[in-house]
Structure formats: structure tokens, C-alpha cells
Amino acid sequence: MKPAKAATIKKPTEMRRESDWLSAPGDYQDLIHKLSALDPRLRSRCNKNIHQNIPWPNPNARLVVLESSDGGVNFGPPVHHAPASLMSYLAAAPEPKKGAGAGVSRVFILEGLHPEYIAVLGGHFRMHPSVFVDQERTVVISPFMHQSSDFFTLPAAARTAQHYTMKYYELVGLPPHVLNFRTCCAETGRHIGLTRAKGEFMDVGIVRRKCTVWRQRDVNSPDGRWDC
């Protein structure tokens, strides 16, 4: 007879919530979880991107910061930031005092979505997480409320939102072995439209792109300091 194995006690692990996919751990991740009942899209990634094996987080996500001290007319050179250095930069930036001038207006350009960047930007500026979900979604029309978002916003909702999303199109050259009607961008999952000429696919496609803009003015700045 084999000796009985000793019972092992597993240590309890922290439960991972559905909405934790969007942001790195912290206060902003907790805020997203609280808001997920009002916006079901926060609970999961775009279902289409999951089926297309689009990587998450985006491994090529990057961010630059532009600063202007003259009301946004002239900007200095772009400064690249990783999530850790961005957090330090925001923490070290002095808050303008009321009546002390405009201070510095800043533009943060984020290319690609990453939970660590989302946690830093969303937490510091108290951004509603729908700004990131609107950018992430690729499904145009869906019968499921937690997926559909890539369509025009109702005017009443658009007037109260902190951000707006613009769509544009980009021409791209494609290699012959990927020419079909189900081609998509490997980083965003967005559809690449193709057409035929004389029965053959053309090697130029049209990519559906998005640009989401969020802006906030500093109420303590008499000259209109802002972050964008």
C-alpha cells in the first residue's frame, strides 16, 4: 500500500475582477470596477479582437509629452516617457497658483493602449474610463451592449462626455499573401477594406483608424492653462 499523501493547504489568492483588464492595479483600476455596472463595456476587451488574437497590452504602446508656456502657440521638443517616468513627471509638475499666470499647457500623445499608461493618465487626470474603451473597440454594430461602441454617439451623450472620438482612413500597401476581405490591422484589430480590379484584389487597402481627444482646462489659471 502506498502511504497517504499529506493534505496541502493552498493560500488564498486575490480574486481578479472582469474589469481589471483595462488598467494596472491601483485606485484607477478600482474606479473602473465601480463604473462597470454603468458601462458594461468596461468588463471585457473587444470580443472581435480576442477572436483575431490581437495582443493586449499593445507591446508597441508609447507616449510623448509636449509643453507650451505661451497658451499653446509654440511647443517644445517632444519628450518620451515610459509609465514609470510619466508618473514621476506628473507628480513633480508644480500646480499653478490662482492669479500667478498661465503656467504650462501640455499635450500627451499616446499611441497604442497599455494598462500601465491608462492607470497613470486616468488616475492623475480623473478621466472617465470610457475614453479608453471608445478607442479600443473595433465592432461597428453588435447586438450585445458590452461590445457595441464603434458608432456615432447620441448628441445628448456627446455634450456631457469629456472626450470625443474621430474616425479617419489610412491607405496602406499590402503584400500579396494577405489580400482578402478579412484583413485587419495586427495591432488594433481594425478592418482593412480591399477592392478588386478585373477580378484581382488590389494591393492597396483602406484602414479604419481612430483618434480620441480628451481635454481639460485648469480653472485656477486665469490665462486658460490646459492639458490635452
One Martini backbone bead per residue (centre of mass of N, CA, C, O) as a GRO file, in nm:
protein
  228
    1MET     BB    1   0.097   0.035   0.020
    2LYS     BB    2   0.042   0.363  -0.006
    3PRO     BB    3   0.105   0.645   0.124
    4ALA     BB    4  -0.044   0.902   0.247
    5LYS     BB    5  -0.111   1.213   0.159
    6ALA     BB    6  -0.062   1.519   0.245
    7ALA     BB    7  -0.231   1.785   0.316
    8THR     BB    8  -0.293   2.080   0.132
    9ILE     BB    9  -0.267   2.437   0.168
   10LYS     BB   10  -0.404   2.695   0.004
   11LYS     BB   11  -0.355   3.005  -0.078
   12PRO     BB   12  -0.511   3.281  -0.098
   13THR     BB   13  -0.631   3.460  -0.373
   14GLU     BB   14  -0.681   3.719  -0.558
   15MET     BB   15  -0.945   3.839  -0.712
   16ARG     BB   16  -1.030   3.867  -1.042
   17ARG     BB   17  -1.164   4.108  -1.232
   18GLU     BB   18  -1.301   4.183  -1.525
   19SER     BB   19  -1.206   4.501  -1.528
   20ASP     BB   20  -0.877   4.457  -1.494
   21TRP     BB   21  -0.773   4.476  -1.797
   22LEU     BB   22  -0.742   4.799  -1.844
   23SER     BB   23  -0.577   4.827  -1.567
   24ALA     BB   24  -0.366   4.879  -1.345
   25PRO     BB   25  -0.309   4.854  -1.036
   26GLY     BB   26  -0.539   5.052  -0.836
   27ASP     BB   27  -0.750   5.316  -0.814
   28TYR     BB   28  -0.842   5.305  -1.114
   29GLN     BB   29  -0.928   5.012  -1.120
   30ASP     BB   30  -1.148   5.050  -0.903
   31LEU     BB   31  -1.316   5.255  -1.061
   32ILE     BB   32  -1.385   5.074  -1.299
   33HIS     BB   33  -1.541   4.866  -1.137
   34LYS     BB   34  -1.766   5.066  -1.040
   35LEU     BB   35  -1.847   5.152  -1.352
   36SER     BB   36  -1.933   4.873  -1.493
   37ALA     BB   37  -2.245   4.890  -1.441
   38LEU     BB   38  -2.283   5.143  -1.641
   39ASP     BB   39  -2.035   5.014  -1.827
   40PRO     BB   40  -2.003   4.705  -1.969
   41ARG     BB   41  -1.739   4.741  -2.144
   42LEU     BB   42  -1.533   4.727  -1.892
   43ARG     BB   43  -1.533   4.400  -1.859
   44SER     BB   44  -1.414   4.383  -2.164
   45ARG     BB   45  -1.296   4.310  -2.440
   46CYS     BB   46  -1.293   4.296  -2.759
   47ASN     BB   47  -1.421   4.024  -2.913
   48LYS     BB   48  -1.285   4.049  -3.190
   49ASN     BB   49  -0.986   4.067  -3.086
   50ILE     BB   50  -0.977   3.791  -2.956
   51HIS     BB   51  -1.031   3.625  -3.221
   52GLN     BB   52  -0.771   3.781  -3.368
   53ASN     BB   53  -0.521   3.794  -3.171
   54ILE     BB   54  -0.490   4.061  -3.026
   55PRO     BB   55  -0.276   4.221  -2.845
   56TRP     BB   56  -0.262   4.225  -2.473
   57PRO     BB   57  -0.090   4.452  -2.457
   58ASN     BB   58   0.054   4.689  -2.634
   59PRO     BB   59   0.391   4.655  -2.720
   60ASN     BB   60   0.401   4.963  -2.879
   61ALA     BB   61   0.351   5.154  -2.667
   62ARG     BB   62   0.350   5.523  -2.659
   63LEU     BB   63   0.488   5.841  -2.517
   64VAL     BB   64   0.433   6.197  -2.542
   65VAL     BB   65   0.546   6.534  -2.448
   66LEU     BB   66   0.406   6.863  -2.467
   67GLU     BB   67   0.515   7.206  -2.423
   68SER     BB   68   0.348   7.525  -2.321
   69SER     BB   69   0.390   7.891  -2.227
   70ASP     BB   70   0.181   8.039  -2.472
   71GLY     BB   71  -0.110   7.889  -2.506
   72GLY     BB   72  -0.033   7.685  -2.759
   73VAL     BB   73   0.167   7.792  -2.994
   74ASN     BB   74   0.440   7.681  -2.865
   75PHE     BB   75   0.652   7.396  -2.879
   76GLY     BB   76   0.841   7.172  -2.763
   77PRO     BB   77   1.003   6.904  -2.748
   78PRO     BB   78   0.962   6.581  -2.741
   79VAL     BB   79   0.886   6.359  -2.461
   80HIS     BB   80   0.963   6.055  -2.352
   81HIS     BB   81   0.753   5.797  -2.182
   82ALA     BB   82   0.726   5.594  -1.936
   83PRO     BB   83   0.521   5.509  -1.689
   84ALA     BB   84   0.719   5.584  -1.458
   85SER     BB   85   0.811   5.867  -1.567
   86LEU     BB   86   0.527   5.985  -1.588
   87MET     BB   87   0.461   5.978  -1.288
   88SER     BB   88   0.695   6.163  -1.202
   89TYR     BB   89   0.623   6.406  -1.377
   90LEU     BB   90   0.337   6.461  -1.254
   91ALA     BB   91   0.433   6.484  -0.953
   92ALA     BB   92   0.648   6.732  -1.015
   93ALA     BB   93   0.441   6.916  -1.115
   94PRO     BB   94   0.344   7.226  -1.070
   95GLU     BB   95   0.093   7.399  -0.930
   96PRO     BB   96  -0.098   7.649  -1.015
   97LYS     BB   97  -0.161   7.964  -0.913
   98LYS     BB   98  -0.381   8.188  -0.840
   99GLY     BB   99  -0.279   8.457  -1.044
  100ALA     BB  100   0.020   8.337  -1.174
  101GLY     BB  101  -0.073   8.237  -1.447
  102ALA     BB  102  -0.064   7.989  -1.695
  103GLY     BB  103   0.175   7.827  -1.738
  104VAL     BB  104   0.153   7.488  -1.856
  105SER     BB  105   0.083   7.341  -2.152
  106ARG     BB  106  -0.038   7.004  -2.244
  107VAL     BB  107   0.061   6.717  -2.453
  108PHE     BB  108  -0.066   6.385  -2.479
  109ILE     BB  109   0.075   6.116  -2.673
  110LEU     BB  110  -0.097   5.812  -2.740
  111GLU     BB  111   0.029   5.505  -2.876
  112GLY     BB  112  -0.149   5.294  -2.776
  113LEU     BB  113  -0.256   5.047  -2.544
  114HIS     BB  114  -0.195   5.051  -2.178
  115PRO     BB  115  -0.247   4.986  -1.847
  116GLU     BB  116  -0.022   5.175  -1.734
  117TYR     BB  117  -0.099   5.433  -1.881
  118ILE     BB  118  -0.394   5.437  -1.790
  119ALA     BB  119  -0.341   5.461  -1.484
  120VAL     BB  120  -0.189   5.731  -1.491
  121LEU     BB  121  -0.378   5.915  -1.654
  122GLY     BB  122  -0.655   5.847  -1.525
  123GLY     BB  123  -0.573   5.908  -1.227
  124HIS     BB  124  -0.466   6.204  -1.253
  125PHE     BB  125  -0.727   6.319  -1.440
  126ARG     BB  126  -0.997   6.174  -1.391
  127MET     BB  127  -1.086   5.973  -1.609
  128HIS     BB  128  -1.304   5.834  -1.801
  129PRO     BB  129  -1.283   5.503  -1.918
  130SER     BB  130  -1.434   5.543  -2.197
  131VAL     BB  131  -1.196   5.664  -2.357
  132PHE     BB  132  -1.052   5.381  -2.396
  133VAL     BB  133  -1.283   5.207  -2.510
  134ASP     BB  134  -1.347   5.372  -2.763
  135GLN     BB  135  -1.062   5.312  -2.885
  136GLU     BB  136  -1.064   4.985  -2.872
  137ARG     BB  137  -1.299   4.945  -3.038
  138THR     BB  138  -1.425   4.760  -3.355
  139VAL     BB  139  -1.720   4.731  -3.339
  140VAL     BB  140  -1.985   4.868  -3.496
  141ILE     BB  141  -2.214   4.632  -3.477
  142SER     BB  142  -2.400   4.509  -3.187
  143PRO     BB  143  -2.621   4.309  -2.981
  144PHE     BB  144  -2.414   4.387  -2.754
  145MET     BB  145  -2.361   4.613  -2.496
  146HIS     BB  146  -2.044   4.528  -2.436
  147GLN     BB  147  -1.951   4.601  -2.754
  148SER     BB  148  -2.095   4.842  -2.852
  149SER     BB  149  -1.920   5.167  -2.992
  150ASP     BB  150  -1.847   5.205  -3.315
  151PHE     BB  151  -2.035   5.474  -3.307
  152PHE     BB  152  -2.241   5.716  -3.299
  153THR     BB  153  -2.313   5.958  -3.081
  154LEU     BB  154  -2.527   6.093  -2.897
  155PRO     BB  155  -2.574   6.422  -2.842
  156ALA     BB  156  -2.628   6.412  -2.534
  157ALA     BB  157  -2.366   6.245  -2.469
  158ALA     BB  158  -2.150   6.429  -2.607
  159ARG     BB  159  -2.193   6.690  -2.424
  160THR     BB  160  -2.097   6.523  -2.145
  161ALA     BB  161  -1.833   6.450  -2.247
  162GLN     BB  162  -1.468   6.457  -2.226
  163HIS     BB  163  -1.483   6.329  -2.517
  164TYR     BB  164  -1.368   6.248  -2.857
  165THR     BB  165  -1.422   6.058  -3.165
  166MET     BB  166  -1.226   6.006  -3.453
  167LYS     BB  167  -1.250   5.926  -3.796
  168TYR     BB  168  -1.023   5.759  -4.021
  169TYR     BB  169  -0.817   5.711  -4.317
  170GLU     BB  170  -0.574   5.460  -4.443
  171LEU     BB  171  -0.323   5.397  -4.662
  172VAL     BB  172  -0.210   5.064  -4.764
  173GLY     BB  173   0.039   4.836  -4.825
  174LEU     BB  174   0.019   4.496  -4.953
  175PRO     BB  175   0.080   4.181  -4.953
  176PRO     BB  176  -0.030   3.914  -5.137
  177HIS     BB  177  -0.085   3.697  -4.885
  178VAL     BB  178  -0.327   3.915  -4.751
  179LEU     BB  179  -0.548   3.917  -4.976
  180ASN     BB  180  -0.859   3.999  -4.823
  181PHE     BB  181  -1.172   4.055  -4.654
  182ARG     BB  182  -1.016   3.973  -4.350
  183THR     BB  183  -0.845   4.215  -4.303
  184CYS     BB  184  -0.620   4.333  -4.037
  185CYS     BB  185  -0.493   4.493  -3.783
  186ALA     BB  186  -0.239   4.370  -3.566
  187GLU     BB  187  -0.291   4.595  -3.322
  188THR     BB  188  -0.623   4.684  -3.341
  189GLY     BB  189  -0.833   4.518  -3.548
  190ARG     BB  190  -0.887   4.682  -3.786
  191HIS     BB  191  -1.027   4.721  -4.076
  192ILE     BB  192  -0.935   4.623  -4.419
  193GLY     BB  193  -1.011   4.756  -4.714
  194LEU     BB  194  -1.100   4.600  -5.024
  195THR     BB  195  -1.044   4.572  -5.380
  196ARG     BB  196  -1.133   4.515  -5.721
  197ALA     BB  197  -0.948   4.437  -6.035
  198LYS     BB  198  -1.029   4.221  -6.262
  199GLY     BB  199  -1.064   4.000  -6.008
  200GLU     BB  200  -0.839   4.149  -5.835
  201PHE     BB  201  -0.664   4.232  -5.577
  202MET     BB  202  -0.561   4.504  -5.438
  203ASP     BB  203  -0.255   4.643  -5.274
  204VAL     BB  204  -0.467   4.857  -5.155
  205GLY     BB  205  -0.570   4.976  -4.844
  206ILE     BB  206  -0.830   5.056  -4.592
  207VAL     BB  207  -0.796   5.201  -4.280
  208ARG     BB  208  -0.952   5.207  -3.975
  209ARG     BB  209  -0.937   5.491  -3.778
  210LYS     BB  210  -0.839   5.655  -3.459
  211CYS     BB  211  -0.917   5.958  -3.254
  212THR     BB  212  -0.876   6.052  -2.917
  213VAL     BB  213  -1.007   6.334  -2.730
  214TRP     BB  214  -0.878   6.506  -2.440
  215ARG     BB  215  -0.991   6.783  -2.221
  216GLN     BB  216  -0.842   7.033  -1.978
  217ARG     BB  217  -0.903   7.293  -1.770
  218ASP     BB  218  -0.771   7.538  -1.559
  219VAL     BB  219  -0.943   7.711  -1.316
  220ASN     BB  220  -0.675   7.863  -1.184
  221SER     BB  221  -0.628   7.981  -1.473
  222PRO     BB  222  -0.659   8.292  -1.629
  223ASP     BB  223  -0.512   8.191  -1.924
  224GLY     BB  224  -0.588   7.881  -1.996
  225ARG     BB  225  -0.486   7.630  -1.889
  226TRP     BB  226  -0.395   7.300  -2.037
  227ASP     BB  227  -0.497   6.960  -2.108
  228CYS     BB  228  -0.449   6.683  -2.382
   0.00000   0.00000   0.00000
